[in-house]
Amino acid sequence: MWLGSIFNTWKPMWVVLLEDGIEFYKWKHEAMPSGMIPLQGSHVTSPCHDFGKRMFVFRITTSKNHHVYFQAAFLEERDAWVRDIKKAIKCIEGGQKFARKSTRRSIRLPETIDLGALYLSMKDVEKGVKELNLEKDKKIFNHCFTGSCVIDWLVSNQSVRNRQEGLMIASSLLSEGYLQPAGDLSKNAADGTAENPFLDNPDAFYYFPDSGFFCEENSSDDDVILKEEFRGVIIKQGCLLKQGHRRKNWKVRKFVLREDPAYLHYYDPAGGEDPLGAIHLRGCVVTSVESSPHGKKSDTENLFEIITADEVHYFLQAAAPEERTEWIKAIQAASRTGK
């Protein structure tokens, strides 16, 4: 999401990071960009609290002191954008060339290496890199692993010939988003312009982007997710109509579906860091509804109902039959996994 400068309205945009600026388009295949933000002399603020109730916002302040705001869909996406934009700015300041997609050329990655396949092997439950709960500086990092463990795995799995080559492969995995840094040590290395942004270090922590990683007791970083219900991986999100339990009126809410543990959180679509409520999906029943909640034939289409294990009923409405089917299938799948 991008905040327009004329009417101050938030709009979805297709954003492209270049070596010296950011282009944004109304849609992906648009021939010409709607605008461009120069990065020379700019700086990034993240997290940005200028819009108190909006989540995952970051701000770019240009050399002319013009503020441009972006909102990511989730935490990891925001951090990835901020990290790459900061790296591009540092490259400009240092007279270096930044290219987000030039991993092979910049570190001479062999053409025989398939990063996607390697990533899947690393995530293998039995033979892959083991996810752990690690403690450092009075913080607990859940679902992560050390830089040394990654290099150890690459060497023992015969994916590389030695640790130096393993460091090169791990750096490319980090640059392409297959690995994410966790903690100040690994984040500082990834944010810099060093030849190897990945650290072969037992104190440098990393995680898979869809692992459900979270950090506890970290008061200085808004990445913290303290509640158990927020630990799950986001598998679907979007806006639906929800019927209130008291007044029975319908309001648009933004829903975020997580699995393991399975929760459906709903937010004010106008923005808000905290959810208005949560539906625990473990053991729930979800079905399409062809009549209104009052038992009468409904003029409203695309309704569906969630009945929790505690027998609390939630009535929701999708915009189209296909969307209703997608939500039902996703909720059913999530309800069978995790806690």
C-alpha positions as CSV (number, residue, x, y, z in Angstrom):
1,M,0.0,0.0,0.0
2,W,1.1,3.5,-0.8
3,L,-0.2,6.8,0.6
4,G,-1.1,9.3,-2.1
5,S,0.2,12.8,-1.7
6,I,-2.8,14.7,-3.1
7,F,-5.8,13.2,-1.4
8,N,-4.0,11.3,1.4
9,T,-5.6,8.1,0.5
10,W,-4.0,4.6,0.7
11,K,-3.8,2.8,-2.6
12,P,-2.3,-0.6,-3.6
13,M,0.6,-0.1,-5.9
14,W,3.2,-2.3,-7.7
15,V,6.5,-1.1,-6.4
16,V,9.9,-1.7,-8.1
17,L,13.2,-1.0,-6.3
18,L,16.0,0.2,-8.7
19,E,19.6,0.9,-7.9
20,D,18.9,4.7,-7.5
21,G,15.2,5.0,-6.8
22,I,11.8,3.4,-6.4
23,E,9.2,3.3,-9.1
24,F,5.6,2.6,-8.4
25,Y,2.8,1.5,-10.9
26,K,-0.9,1.3,-10.7
27,W,-0.7,-2.4,-11.7
28,K,2.1,-4.9,-12.4
29,H,2.1,-4.8,-16.2
30,E,1.7,-1.0,-16.6
31,A,4.1,0.3,-19.2
32,M,5.1,3.6,-17.5
33,P,5.4,4.2,-13.8
34,S,3.0,6.5,-12.0
35,G,5.9,8.0,-10.1
36,M,9.5,7.7,-8.9
37,I,11.2,8.3,-5.6
38,P,14.9,9.1,-5.8
39,L,17.0,7.4,-3.1
40,Q,20.1,9.6,-3.1
41,G,20.1,11.6,0.1
42,S,17.0,9.8,1.4
43,H,16.6,7.9,4.6
44,V,14.1,5.2,5.9
45,T,12.1,5.2,9.1
46,S,10.8,1.8,10.3
47,P,8.7,1.2,12.2
48,C,6.8,4.4,11.4
49,H,4.1,5.4,13.9
50,D,2.8,8.5,12.0
51,F,-0.4,6.5,11.5
52,G,-0.9,5.1,14.9
53,K,-3.4,2.4,14.0
54,R,-1.8,1.1,10.8
55,M,0.4,-1.9,10.9
56,F,3.7,-2.5,9.1
57,V,4.2,1.1,7.9
58,F,7.6,2.5,6.9
59,R,8.5,6.0,5.7
60,I,11.0,7.3,3.1
61,T,12.1,10.9,3.6
62,T,13.7,12.2,0.4
63,S,16.6,14.8,0.2
64,K,14.0,17.5,-0.2
65,N,12.3,16.5,3.1
66,H,9.3,14.9,1.3
67,H,7.7,12.0,3.2
68,V,6.4,9.0,1.3
69,Y,4.7,6.2,3.2
70,F,4.3,2.5,2.4
71,Q,2.4,-0.2,4.2
72,A,3.4,-3.8,3.8
73,A,1.0,-6.8,4.1
74,F,3.0,-8.4,7.0
75,L,6.0,-7.9,9.2
76,E,8.6,-9.9,7.2
77,E,7.6,-8.1,4.0
78,R,8.1,-4.7,5.6
79,D,11.5,-5.7,7.0
80,A,12.7,-7.1,3.7
81,W,11.8,-3.9,1.8
82,V,13.4,-1.7,4.5
83,R,16.5,-3.8,4.5
84,D,16.9,-3.6,0.7
85,I,16.1,0.1,0.5
86,K,18.7,0.9,3.2
87,K,21.2,-1.2,1.4
88,A,20.5,0.6,-1.9
89,I,21.0,4.0,-0.2
90,K,24.3,2.9,1.3
91,C,25.4,1.7,-2.1
92,I,24.6,5.1,-3.5
93,E,26.5,6.9,-0.7
94,G,29.5,4.6,-1.2
95,G,29.6,4.9,-5.0
96,Q,28.7,1.2,-5.4
97,K,26.1,-0.4,-7.6
98,F,23.1,-2.0,-6.0
99,A,21.1,-4.7,-7.8
100,R,18.6,-6.8,-5.8
101,K,18.4,-9.5,-8.4
102,S,22.1,-9.8,-9.2
103,T,23.2,-12.3,-6.6
104,R,24.8,-14.7,-9.0
105,R,26.9,-12.0,-10.7
106,S,27.8,-10.1,-7.5
107,I,29.1,-13.2,-5.6
108,R,29.8,-15.4,-8.5
109,L,27.3,-18.1,-7.6
110,P,27.7,-21.2,-9.7
111,E,24.9,-21.7,-12.3
112,T,24.5,-25.3,-11.1
113,I,23.2,-24.1,-7.8
114,D,19.4,-24.1,-7.6
115,L,18.6,-21.8,-4.6
116,G,14.9,-22.8,-4.6
117,A,15.6,-26.5,-4.4
118,L,18.3,-25.9,-1.8
119,Y,15.8,-23.9,0.3
120,L,13.3,-26.8,0.2
121,S,16.0,-29.2,1.3
122,M,17.0,-27.0,4.2
123,K,13.4,-26.9,5.3
124,D,13.0,-30.7,5.3
125,V,11.6,-31.7,8.7
126,E,13.9,-34.8,9.0
127,K,17.0,-33.9,7.1
128,G,17.0,-30.1,7.0
129,V,18.3,-27.4,9.2
130,K,16.8,-27.8,12.7
131,E,14.8,-24.9,14.0
132,L,15.5,-24.1,17.7
133,N,14.5,-21.7,20.4
134,L,17.6,-19.7,21.2
135,E,18.3,-17.2,24.0
136,K,20.5,-14.1,23.8
137,D,20.5,-10.8,25.6
138,K,17.5,-11.8,27.7
139,K,15.5,-12.5,24.5
140,I,14.2,-15.8,23.3
141,F,14.2,-16.3,19.5
142,N,11.8,-19.0,18.5
143,H,11.9,-21.1,15.3
144,C,15.4,-20.0,14.3
145,F,18.9,-21.3,13.9
146,T,22.5,-20.0,13.9
147,G,24.6,-19.0,11.0
148,S,27.1,-21.7,12.0
149,C,24.4,-24.3,11.8
150,V,23.5,-23.2,8.2
151,I,27.2,-23.6,7.1
152,D,27.5,-26.9,9.0
153,W,24.4,-28.2,7.2
154,L,25.6,-27.1,3.8
155,V,29.0,-28.8,4.3
156,S,27.6,-32.0,5.8
157,N,25.0,-32.2,3.1
158,Q,27.8,-31.9,0.5
159,S,26.0,-28.9,-1.0
160,V,29.4,-27.0,-0.8
161,R,33.0,-28.1,-0.7
162,N,34.1,-25.9,2.3
163,R,32.9,-23.3,4.7
164,Q,34.0,-20.4,2.5
165,E,31.9,-21.7,-0.3
166,G,29.1,-22.3,2.1
167,L,29.3,-18.6,3.2
168,M,28.9,-17.6,-0.4
169,I,25.8,-19.8,-0.9
170,A,24.3,-18.7,2.5
171,S,24.8,-15.0,1.5
172,S,22.9,-15.6,-1.7
173,L,20.1,-17.3,0.2
174,L,19.9,-14.3,2.4
175,S,20.0,-11.8,-0.4
176,E,17.2,-13.6,-2.3
177,G,14.9,-13.7,0.8
178,Y,15.2,-17.5,1.5
179,L,16.7,-16.7,4.9
180,Q,15.9,-13.7,7.2
181,P,18.1,-12.2,9.9
182,A,17.0,-12.3,13.5
183,G,18.7,-10.2,16.2
184,D,20.9,-7.2,16.0
185,L,24.1,-9.0,15.0
186,S,22.8,-10.7,11.9
187,K,20.5,-7.7,11.0
188,N,23.5,-5.3,11.1
189,A,25.5,-7.5,8.8
190,A,22.6,-7.9,6.4
191,D,22.0,-4.2,6.3
192,G,25.6,-3.4,5.5
193,T,27.4,-3.5,2.1
194,A,30.0,-6.1,3.1
195,E,31.0,-8.7,0.7
196,N,29.4,-11.4,2.9
197,P,26.2,-10.2,4.6
198,F,25.8,-13.7,6.1
199,L,27.7,-14.5,9.3
200,D,29.2,-18.0,10.0
201,N,28.8,-17.3,13.7
202,P,27.0,-19.2,16.5
203,D,25.7,-15.8,17.9
204,A,24.1,-14.8,14.5
205,F,20.5,-16.0,14.3
206,Y,18.4,-16.6,11.2
207,Y,15.0,-18.0,10.3
208,F,12.9,-19.2,7.4
209,P,10.4,-16.4,6.3
210,D,7.4,-18.7,6.6
211,S,8.5,-20.5,9.8
212,G,6.4,-18.7,12.4
213,F,9.4,-17.0,13.9
214,F,8.9,-14.7,16.8
215,C,10.9,-13.1,19.6
216,E,9.9,-12.8,23.2
217,E,10.8,-10.1,25.8
218,N,12.2,-7.7,23.3
219,S,10.9,-4.3,24.4
220,S,13.1,-2.3,21.9
221,D,11.8,-3.8,18.7
222,D,8.2,-3.8,17.4
223,D,8.8,-7.2,15.8
224,V,7.9,-8.8,19.1
225,I,4.9,-11.0,19.2
226,L,4.2,-11.9,22.8
227,K,0.9,-13.7,22.5
228,E,0.7,-17.4,21.6
229,E,-2.1,-16.8,19.1
230,F,0.2,-14.6,16.9
231,R,2.9,-17.2,16.5
232,G,1.2,-18.9,13.5
233,V,2.2,-18.4,9.9
234,I,-0.2,-16.1,7.9
235,I,-1.8,-18.2,5.2
236,K,-4.6,-15.9,4.0
237,Q,-5.8,-12.3,4.6
238,G,-8.5,-10.1,3.2
239,C,-11.7,-8.1,3.9
240,L,-15.0,-9.7,4.8
241,L,-18.3,-8.5,6.2
242,K,-18.8,-9.7,9.8
243,Q,-22.1,-9.7,11.8
244,G,-21.8,-8.2,15.3
245,H,-22.9,-10.4,18.2
246,R,-24.9,-7.7,20.0
247,R,-26.5,-5.4,17.5
248,K,-26.4,-7.9,14.7
249,N,-25.2,-5.2,12.3
250,W,-22.7,-5.9,9.5
251,K,-19.3,-4.2,9.3
252,V,-16.3,-4.6,7.0
253,R,-13.3,-6.1,8.8
254,K,-9.9,-7.1,7.7
255,F,-9.2,-10.8,8.5
256,V,-5.8,-12.4,9.0
257,L,-5.8,-16.2,9.0
258,R,-2.9,-18.0,10.8
259,E,-2.1,-21.7,11.3
260,D,-0.3,-23.5,14.0
261,P,-1.8,-22.2,16.2
262,A,-5.0,-21.7,14.1
263,Y,-6.5,-18.2,14.7
264,L,-8.5,-15.8,12.6
265,H,-7.9,-12.2,13.8
266,Y,-10.0,-9.4,12.5
267,Y,-9.1,-5.7,12.4
268,D,-10.5,-2.3,11.6
269,P,-9.7,-1.9,7.9
270,A,-8.9,1.7,8.4
271,G,-5.9,0.6,10.4
272,G,-4.9,-0.6,13.8
273,E,-1.9,-2.5,15.3
274,D,-4.2,-4.5,17.6
275,P,-7.0,-6.8,16.4
276,L,-10.6,-6.1,17.4
277,G,-11.0,-9.8,18.1
278,A,-9.8,-13.3,17.5
279,I,-11.5,-16.6,16.6
280,H,-9.7,-19.7,17.8
281,L,-10.2,-22.2,15.0
282,R,-8.9,-25.4,16.5
283,G,-11.7,-27.9,16.2
284,C,-14.2,-25.4,14.7
285,V,-16.8,-26.2,12.0
286,V,-17.1,-23.9,9.0
287,T,-19.9,-24.1,6.4
288,S,-21.6,-22.1,3.8
289,V,-25.0,-20.5,4.8
290,E,-27.9,-20.2,2.4
291,S,-30.3,-18.6,4.9
292,S,-29.9,-15.6,7.2
293,P,-28.7,-16.1,10.8
294,H,-32.3,-15.7,11.9
295,G,-33.5,-18.7,9.9
296,K,-35.2,-16.8,7.1
297,K,-34.3,-17.0,3.4
298,S,-31.5,-14.5,2.9
299,D,-31.2,-11.9,0.2
300,T,-27.6,-11.7,1.1
301,E,-25.3,-14.0,-0.8
302,N,-22.0,-15.6,-0.1
303,L,-22.5,-16.1,3.7
304,F,-20.6,-18.6,5.7
305,E,-20.6,-19.5,9.4
306,I,-17.8,-20.5,11.8
307,I,-18.8,-22.5,14.9
308,T,-15.9,-22.7,17.4
309,A,-15.2,-25.6,19.8
310,D,-16.8,-23.4,22.5
311,E,-20.0,-23.2,20.3
312,V,-19.6,-19.5,19.5
313,H,-21.2,-18.6,16.1
314,Y,-19.6,-16.2,13.7
315,F,-21.4,-15.1,10.5
316,L,-19.3,-13.7,7.7
317,Q,-19.9,-12.7,4.1
318,A,-17.5,-12.8,1.1
319,A,-17.7,-10.6,-2.0
320,A,-18.1,-13.5,-4.4
321,P,-18.9,-17.3,-4.3
322,E,-15.3,-18.1,-5.3
323,E,-14.0,-16.0,-2.4
324,R,-16.3,-17.7,0.1
325,T,-15.1,-21.1,-1.1
326,E,-11.5,-20.1,-0.7
327,W,-12.0,-18.9,2.8
328,I,-13.9,-22.0,3.8
329,K,-11.2,-24.3,2.5
330,A,-8.4,-22.2,4.1
331,I,-10.1,-22.1,7.5
332,Q,-10.9,-25.9,7.4
333,A,-7.3,-26.6,6.6
334,A,-6.0,-24.4,9.4
335,S,-8.4,-25.8,12.0
336,R,-6.9,-29.3,11.5
337,T,-3.4,-28.2,12.2
338,G,-1.5,-26.9,15.2
339,K,-3.0,-25.9,18.6
